Amino acid sequence: MSKHTLKKSFESGDLNGFKVGGRCHVSVSIPTPNGTLQARSGLFFAVIDDPSMANQDGVRLPGPPPVLKTRNYRKTGTDGLMTIGVNGAMLALNHVQVAKNATIRFWWAFIGKDKREGCNDFALFEIVDEDNNILHRRWLCETRFSLFESWTVFQHVNDFEGTVNLRWVSSNGRTAIDEDEVEQAFHRTYPCTLLLDAIEII
């Protein structure tokens, strides 16, 4: 296998080799609005943010680990509506060698919980360089459009060569004009969840 190819799964039953921010773990199954989801490949998959770590009112339960603040993630939609991250979790695969024209591929699914007005939870994938410059970012799902997405394949043809960090983020979001609203929403946020499996660079 050359330095520019990669196959990464979760079959060890842990997150060994990944950098973790917030509440992440591996699982063999998870309940969804459309029944139980199992791994897309093998037995285990990654769960990014933990929906079980909140009570019935959406209040996040005390850690450890602490949740990840995600206010730096922002997006303005084509309708002019801005979403600002509140909190969530991240899984990262760092110091990955990629070749120009290589295909980065993985399977993802998303489970949203919060239907309240002004909420827009989201999941995204990004590629950053060693200086934390964003080389590619894709918003995978937003709850104002869909509360649930089953296993979906993501593919991206890389247009540069070098060492990068791959990041997957699951975050609660607010469509707020006043950023104080984001801080006020920090605890009652109904964690959303990004599922990840079968990461490849080919």
VOLUMPA-627357 format. One line per 8 residues: their letters; for each residue x, y, z of N, C-alpha, C, O. Coordinates in steps of 0.2 Angstrom, whole numbers, always signed. Layout:
<atoms>
A = X,Y,Z,X,Y,Z,X,Y,Z,X,Y,Z ~ ... .
</atoms>
This chain:
<atoms>
MSKHTLKK = +4,-6,+0,+0,+0,+0,+4,+6,+0,+9,+7,+4 ~ +3,+11,-5,+7,+17,-5,+5,+22,+0,+0,+21,+4 ~ +9,+27,+1,+8,+32,+7,+2,+36,+5,-1,+39,+9 ~ -1,+36,-1,-6,+40,-3,-13,+36,-3,-18,+38,-5 ~ -13,+30,-1,-19,+26,+0,-21,+24,+7,-16,+24,+11 ~ -27,+24,+9,-29,+23,+16,-35,+19,+16,-40,+20,+12 ~ -36,+14,+21,-42,+11,+23,-42,+11,+30,-38,+8,+34 ~ -48,+14,+33,-48,+15,+40,-55,+13,+42,-60,+16,+40 .
SFESGDLN = -56,+8,+47,-62,+6,+49,-62,+6,+57,-57,+9,+60 ~ -67,+4,+60,-68,+4,+67,-68,-3,+70,-71,-4,+75 ~ -65,-8,+66,-66,-15,+68,-62,-17,+74,-63,-22,+77 ~ -58,-12,+77,-54,-14,+83,-59,-12,+89,-57,-14,+95 ~ -65,-9,+88,-70,-8,+93,-68,-2,+97,-71,-1,+103 ~ -64,+2,+95,-62,+8,+98,-60,+14,+93,-61,+13,+87 ~ -58,+20,+96,-56,+25,+91,-49,+26,+91,-46,+32,+90 ~ -45,+21,+92,-38,+21,+91,-36,+24,+85,-38,+22,+79 .
GFKVGGRC = -31,+29,+85,-29,+32,+79,-32,+39,+77,-30,+42,+73 ~ -38,+40,+81,-42,+46,+79,-41,+51,+85,-40,+49,+91 ~ -41,+58,+83,-42,+63,+88,-49,+64,+90,-53,+64,+85 ~ -51,+64,+96,-58,+65,+98,-59,+71,+102,-55,+73,+106 ~ -64,+75,+100,-66,+81,+103,-74,+80,+105,-78,+79,+101 ~ -75,+80,+112,-82,+79,+114,-84,+72,+115,-79,+68,+117 ~ -90,+70,+114,-92,+63,+116,-93,+59,+110,-98,+59,+106 ~ -88,+55,+109,-88,+50,+103,-87,+43,+106,-83,+42,+111 .
HVSVSIPT = -89,+38,+102,-88,+31,+104,-90,+27,+98,-92,+29,+92 ~ -88,+20,+98,-90,+16,+93,-96,+12,+95,-98,+11,+101 ~ -100,+9,+90,-106,+5,+92,-107,+0,+86,-104,+0,+81 ~ -111,-5,+88,-113,-10,+83,-120,-8,+80,-122,-11,+75 ~ -124,-4,+84,-131,-2,+81,-133,+4,+85,-130,+6,+90 ~ -138,+7,+82,-141,+13,+85,-148,+14,+83,-149,+13,+77 ~ -153,+16,+87,-160,+17,+85,-160,+23,+81,-157,+28,+83 ~ -165,+23,+76,-166,+29,+72,-174,+30,+71,-177,+25,+73 .
PNGTLQAR = -176,+35,+68,-183,+36,+67,-186,+30,+62,-192,+29,+61 ~ -181,+27,+58,-183,+22,+53,-180,+15,+55,-179,+11,+50 ~ -180,+14,+61,-177,+7,+64,-170,+8,+66,-167,+13,+66 ~ -167,+2,+67,-160,+1,+69,-155,+1,+64,-156,-2,+59 ~ -150,+5,+64,-145,+5,+60,-139,+1,+62,-137,+2,+68 ~ -136,-2,+58,-130,-6,+59,-124,-4,+55,-125,+0,+50 ~ -118,-6,+56,-113,-4,+52,-113,-5,+45,-117,-10,+42 ~ -111,+0,+41,-111,-1,+34,-106,-6,+31,-107,-9,+26 .
SGLFFAVI = -100,-7,+35,-95,-11,+33,-92,-14,+40,-90,-11,+44 ~ -92,-21,+40,-90,-24,+46,-95,-24,+52,-101,-24,+51 ~ -92,-24,+58,-97,-24,+64,-98,-17,+67,-103,-15,+69 ~ -92,-13,+68,-92,-7,+72,-93,-1,+67,-90,-1,+61 ~ -96,+5,+70,-95,+11,+66,-94,+16,+72,-95,+15,+78 ~ -92,+23,+70,-91,+28,+75,-98,+32,+76,-101,+33,+71 ~ -99,+34,+82,-104,+38,+84,-101,+45,+86,-98,+45,+91 ~ -103,+50,+83,-100,+57,+84,-105,+61,+87,-110,+63,+84 .
DDPSMANQ = -104,+62,+94,-109,+65,+99,-114,+60,+101,-116,+55,+97 ~ -116,+60,+107,-120,+55,+110,-127,+57,+112,-128,+61,+117 ~ -132,+54,+108,-139,+56,+110,-141,+54,+117,-146,+56,+119 ~ -138,+49,+119,-140,+46,+126,-138,+51,+132,-140,+50,+137 ~ -133,+55,+130,-131,+60,+136,-135,+66,+136,-132,+72,+137 ~ -141,+65,+136,-146,+71,+137,-152,+68,+140,-154,+63,+139 ~ -156,+72,+144,-162,+70,+147,-168,+71,+142,-167,+74,+137 ~ -174,+70,+144,-180,+70,+140,-181,+77,+138,-185,+78,+133 .
DGVRLPGP = -179,+82,+141,-180,+89,+140,-174,+92,+135,-174,+98,+134 ~ -169,+88,+133,-164,+90,+129,-158,+93,+133,-153,+95,+129 ~ -158,+93,+139,-152,+95,+143,-147,+90,+143,-148,+85,+145 ~ -141,+92,+141,-135,+88,+141,-133,+86,+148,-133,+90,+152 ~ -132,+80,+149,-130,+77,+155,-122,+79,+157,-119,+80,+152 ~ -120,+80,+163,-113,+81,+165,-109,+76,+162,-110,+70,+161 ~ -103,+78,+160,-98,+74,+157,-95,+70,+163,-98,+69,+168 ~ -89,+66,+162,-85,+67,+156,-87,+63,+150,-91,+58,+151 .
PPVLKTRN = -84,+65,+144,-80,+70,+143,-84,+77,+142,-90,+76,+141 ~ -81,+83,+142,-85,+89,+140,-87,+89,+133,-84,+86,+129 ~ -92,+93,+132,-94,+93,+125,-89,+98,+121,-86,+102,+125 ~ -89,+98,+115,-85,+103,+111,-89,+109,+109,-94,+108,+106 ~ -86,+115,+110,-89,+121,+108,-88,+122,+100,-82,+121,+98 ~ -93,+123,+97,-92,+123,+89,-94,+130,+86,-96,+130,+80 ~ -94,+136,+90,-96,+142,+88,-92,+144,+81,-95,+149,+78 ~ -86,+142,+80,-82,+144,+74,-85,+141,+68,-83,+144,+62 .
YRKTGTDG = -90,+136,+68,-93,+134,+62,-99,+138,+61,-104,+138,+65 ~ -99,+141,+55,-105,+145,+53,-106,+144,+45,-102,+143,+41 ~ -112,+145,+44,-114,+145,+37,-120,+150,+35,-125,+150,+39 ~ -119,+153,+30,-125,+157,+27,-128,+154,+21,-125,+153,+16 ~ -135,+152,+22,-138,+148,+17,-140,+153,+11,-139,+159,+11 ~ -142,+150,+5,-144,+154,+0,-150,+158,+1,-151,+163,-3 ~ -154,+157,+6,-159,+161,+8,-157,+167,+13,-161,+171,+16 ~ -150,+167,+14,-148,+172,+19,-148,+171,+26,-145,+175,+30 .
LMTIGVNG = -150,+165,+28,-151,+163,+35,-144,+160,+37,-141,+156,+34 ~ -141,+163,+43,-135,+161,+45,-136,+156,+51,-140,+157,+56 ~ -132,+150,+51,-132,+145,+56,-125,+146,+60,-120,+146,+57 ~ -126,+146,+66,-120,+147,+70,-119,+140,+75,-124,+139,+78 ~ -114,+137,+75,-113,+131,+79,-114,+133,+87,-112,+138,+89 ~ -116,+128,+90,-117,+129,+98,-112,+124,+101,-107,+126,+104 ~ -113,+118,+101,-109,+113,+104,-110,+106,+100,-115,+105,+96 ~ -105,+101,+101,-106,+95,+98,-100,+91,+99,-97,+90,+105 .
AMLALNHV = -97,+88,+94,-92,+83,+94,-88,+83,+88,-91,+84,+82 ~ -82,+80,+88,-78,+80,+82,-73,+74,+82,-71,+72,+88 ~ -73,+71,+76,-68,+65,+76,-63,+67,+70,-65,+70,+65 ~ -56,+66,+71,-51,+69,+66,-46,+63,+65,-44,+60,+70 ~ -44,+63,+59,-39,+58,+57,-33,+63,+54,-34,+66,+49 ~ -28,+64,+58,-23,+69,+57,-17,+66,+53,-15,+60,+54 ~ -13,+70,+50,-7,+69,+47,-8,+63,+41,-4,+58,+41 ~ -13,+64,+37,-14,+59,+32,-11,+62,+25,-12,+68,+23 .
QVAKNATI = -7,+57,+22,-5,+59,+16,-10,+58,+10,-13,+53,+10 ~ -11,+63,+6,-16,+62,+0,-12,+64,-6,-8,+69,-6 ~ -14,+61,-11,-11,+63,-18,-16,+67,-22,-22,+66,-21 ~ -14,+71,-27,-18,+74,-31,-22,+69,-35,-19,+64,-38 ~ -29,+70,-36,-33,+66,-40,-35,+60,-36,-39,+55,-38 ~ -33,+59,-30,-35,+53,-26,-43,+54,-23,-45,+60,-23 ~ -46,+49,-22,-53,+50,-20,-54,+48,-13,-52,+43,-11 ~ -56,+53,-9,-58,+52,-2,-65,+50,-1,-70,+53,-4 .
RFWWAFIG = -66,+44,+2,-73,+41,+2,-74,+38,+9,-70,+36,+12 ~ -81,+39,+11,-83,+36,+17,-91,+36,+17,-94,+39,+13 ~ -93,+32,+22,-100,+32,+23,-103,+36,+29,-99,+35,+34 ~ -108,+39,+29,-111,+43,+34,-118,+42,+35,-122,+41,+30 ~ -121,+44,+41,-128,+44,+42,-129,+49,+48,-124,+51,+51 ~ -135,+52,+48,-136,+58,+53,-143,+57,+56,-148,+55,+53 ~ -143,+58,+63,-149,+58,+67,-150,+65,+70,-146,+66,+75 ~ -155,+69,+69,-156,+75,+72,-162,+74,+77,-166,+70,+76 .
KDKREGCN = -162,+78,+82,-167,+78,+87,-171,+84,+88,-177,+84,+90 ~ -168,+90,+87,-171,+96,+89,-176,+99,+83,-173,+101,+78 ~ -182,+100,+84,-187,+103,+79,-189,+110,+81,-193,+113,+78 ~ -186,+113,+86,-188,+119,+89,-186,+125,+84,-181,+124,+80 ~ -190,+130,+83,-189,+135,+79,-182,+139,+81,-181,+139,+87 ~ -179,+141,+76,-172,+144,+77,-166,+139,+78,-161,+141,+79 ~ -168,+132,+77,-162,+127,+78,-161,+124,+71,-165,+123,+67 ~ -154,+124,+70,-152,+120,+64,-146,+116,+65,-140,+119,+64 .
DFALFEIV = -147,+110,+68,-141,+106,+69,-138,+103,+62,-142,+103,+57 ~ -132,+102,+63,-129,+100,+56,-123,+95,+57,-121,+94,+63 ~ -121,+92,+52,-115,+88,+51,-111,+90,+45,-113,+92,+40 ~ -104,+90,+46,-100,+92,+41,-93,+88,+41,-91,+85,+46 ~ -90,+88,+35,-84,+85,+34,-79,+91,+31,-81,+95,+27 ~ -73,+91,+34,-68,+96,+31,-61,+93,+31,-59,+88,+35 ~ -57,+96,+26,-50,+94,+25,-46,+100,+27,-48,+106,+24 ~ -42,+100,+31,-37,+106,+33,-30,+104,+32,-28,+98,+33 .
DEDNNILH = -26,+109,+31,-19,+108,+31,-16,+108,+38,-19,+109,+43 ~ -9,+107,+38,-6,+107,+44,-6,+114,+48,-5,+114,+54 ~ -8,+119,+44,-8,+126,+48,-15,+128,+49,-17,+133,+51 ~ -20,+123,+48,-27,+123,+50,-31,+128,+45,-36,+130,+46 ~ -28,+128,+39,-32,+132,+33,-36,+127,+30,-35,+121,+29 ~ -42,+129,+29,-48,+124,+26,-46,+124,+19,-46,+128,+15 ~ -45,+117,+17,-44,+116,+10,-51,+113,+6,-52,+114,+0 ~ -55,+110,+10,-62,+108,+7,-66,+107,+13,-64,+105,+19 .
RRWLCETR = -73,+110,+13,-78,+108,+18,-84,+107,+14,-86,+110,+10 ~ -88,+102,+17,-94,+100,+14,-99,+99,+20,-98,+95,+25 ~ -104,+103,+20,-110,+102,+25,-114,+96,+22,-117,+96,+17 ~ -114,+91,+27,-117,+84,+25,-125,+85,+26,-129,+82,+21 ~ -127,+88,+31,-134,+88,+33,-136,+93,+38,-132,+95,+42 ~ -142,+96,+37,-144,+101,+41,-152,+99,+43,-155,+97,+39 ~ -153,+100,+50,-160,+98,+52,-165,+102,+49,-171,+100,+50 ~ -164,+108,+47,-170,+112,+44,-172,+109,+38,-177,+111,+35 .
FSLFESWT = -168,+105,+35,-170,+101,+29,-172,+94,+30,-176,+91,+27 ~ -168,+91,+35,-169,+84,+36,-167,+82,+43,-162,+83,+45 ~ -171,+78,+47,-170,+76,+54,-166,+69,+53,-163,+67,+58 ~ -166,+66,+48,-163,+59,+47,-161,+58,+40,-164,+59,+36 ~ -155,+55,+40,-152,+53,+34,-149,+46,+35,-144,+45,+39 ~ -151,+41,+31,-148,+34,+32,-141,+34,+29,-139,+39,+26 ~ -138,+28,+29,-131,+28,+26,-131,+30,+19,-134,+28,+15 ~ -126,+35,+18,-125,+38,+12,-117,+38,+11,-113,+40,+15 .
VFQHVNDF = -115,+37,+4,-108,+37,+3,-106,+44,+1,-110,+48,-3 ~ -100,+46,+3,-97,+53,+2,-91,+52,-3,-87,+47,-1 ~ -90,+55,-8,-84,+55,-12,-82,+61,-14,-86,+66,-16 ~ -75,+62,-13,-72,+69,-15,-66,+67,-19,-61,+64,-16 ~ -65,+70,-25,-58,+69,-28,-54,+75,-26,-56,+81,-27 ~ -48,+73,-24,-44,+78,-21,-40,+82,-26,-38,+79,-31 ~ -39,+89,-25,-36,+93,-31,-29,+95,-28,-27,+100,-31 ~ -26,+92,-23,-19,+95,-21,-16,+89,-18,-19,+83,-18 .
EGTVNLRW = -9,+89,-17,-5,+84,-14,-2,+87,-8,+1,+92,-7 ~ -2,+83,-2,+1,+85,+4,-1,+81,+10,-5,+76,+9 ~ +1,+84,+16,-1,+81,+22,-7,+85,+25,-7,+91,+25 ~ -13,+81,+26,-19,+85,+29,-22,+82,+35,-20,+76,+37 ~ -27,+85,+38,-31,+82,+43,-38,+82,+41,-41,+87,+38 ~ -41,+76,+42,-48,+75,+40,-52,+76,+46,-51,+73,+51 ~ -58,+79,+46,-62,+81,+52,-69,+79,+50,-72,+81,+45 ~ -73,+76,+55,-80,+75,+54,-83,+78,+61,-81,+77,+66 .
VSSNGRTA = -88,+83,+60,-91,+86,+65,-98,+85,+65,-102,+86,+60 ~ -101,+84,+71,-108,+84,+73,-110,+90,+78,-106,+90,+83 ~ -114,+94,+76,-115,+100,+80,-122,+103,+80,-126,+102,+75 ~ -124,+105,+86,-131,+109,+87,-129,+116,+84,-124,+118,+84 ~ -134,+118,+81,-134,+125,+78,-140,+129,+79,-145,+127,+80 ~ -139,+136,+79,-144,+141,+80,-144,+146,+74,-139,+148,+72 ~ -150,+147,+72,-151,+152,+67,-152,+159,+70,-158,+161,+70 ~ -147,+161,+74,-148,+167,+78,-144,+173,+75,-139,+173,+72 .
IDEDEVEQ = -147,+179,+76,-144,+185,+74,-140,+187,+80,-134,+190,+79 ~ -143,+187,+86,-139,+189,+92,-135,+183,+95,-138,+178,+97 ~ -128,+184,+95,-124,+178,+97,-125,+176,+104,-123,+171,+106 ~ -128,+181,+108,-129,+179,+115,-134,+173,+116,-134,+169,+120 ~ -139,+173,+110,-143,+167,+110,-140,+161,+110,-142,+156,+112 ~ -134,+160,+106,-130,+154,+106,-128,+152,+112,-129,+146,+114 ~ -125,+156,+116,-123,+155,+123,-129,+152,+127,-128,+148,+131 ~ -134,+156,+127,-140,+154,+131,-143,+147,+129,-146,+143,+133 .
AFHRTYPC = -142,+145,+123,-144,+138,+120,-139,+133,+122,-141,+127,+120 ~ -134,+134,+125,-128,+129,+126,-130,+123,+129,-129,+117,+126 ~ -134,+123,+134,-136,+117,+138,-142,+113,+135,-141,+107,+135 ~ -147,+116,+133,-153,+113,+131,-153,+112,+123,-155,+117,+120 ~ -149,+107,+121,-148,+107,+114,-149,+100,+110,-148,+99,+104 ~ -152,+95,+114,-154,+89,+111,-148,+87,+106,-149,+88,+100 ~ -143,+83,+108,-138,+81,+104,-140,+78,+98,-144,+73,+98 ~ -137,+80,+92,-138,+77,+86,-132,+72,+85,-127,+73,+89 .
TLLLDAIE = -132,+68,+80,-127,+62,+79,-125,+61,+72,-129,+60,+68 ~ -118,+61,+71,-116,+59,+65,-113,+52,+65,-109,+51,+70 ~ -115,+48,+61,-112,+41,+61,-107,+40,+55,-108,+43,+50 ~ -101,+37,+56,-96,+37,+51,-93,+29,+51,-93,+26,+56 ~ -92,+27,+45,-89,+21,+43,-85,+20,+37,-86,+25,+32 ~ -81,+16,+36,-77,+14,+30,-74,+20,+27,-76,+21,+21 ~ -69,+22,+30,-65,+28,+27,-60,+25,+22,-56,+21,+24 ~ -59,+28,+16,-54,+26,+11,-52,+32,+8,-55,+37,+6 .
II = -45,+31,+6,-42,+36,+1,-39,+31,-4,-35,+27,-3 ~ -42,+32,-11,-40,+27,-16,-38,+31,-22,-36,+28,-27 .
</atoms>
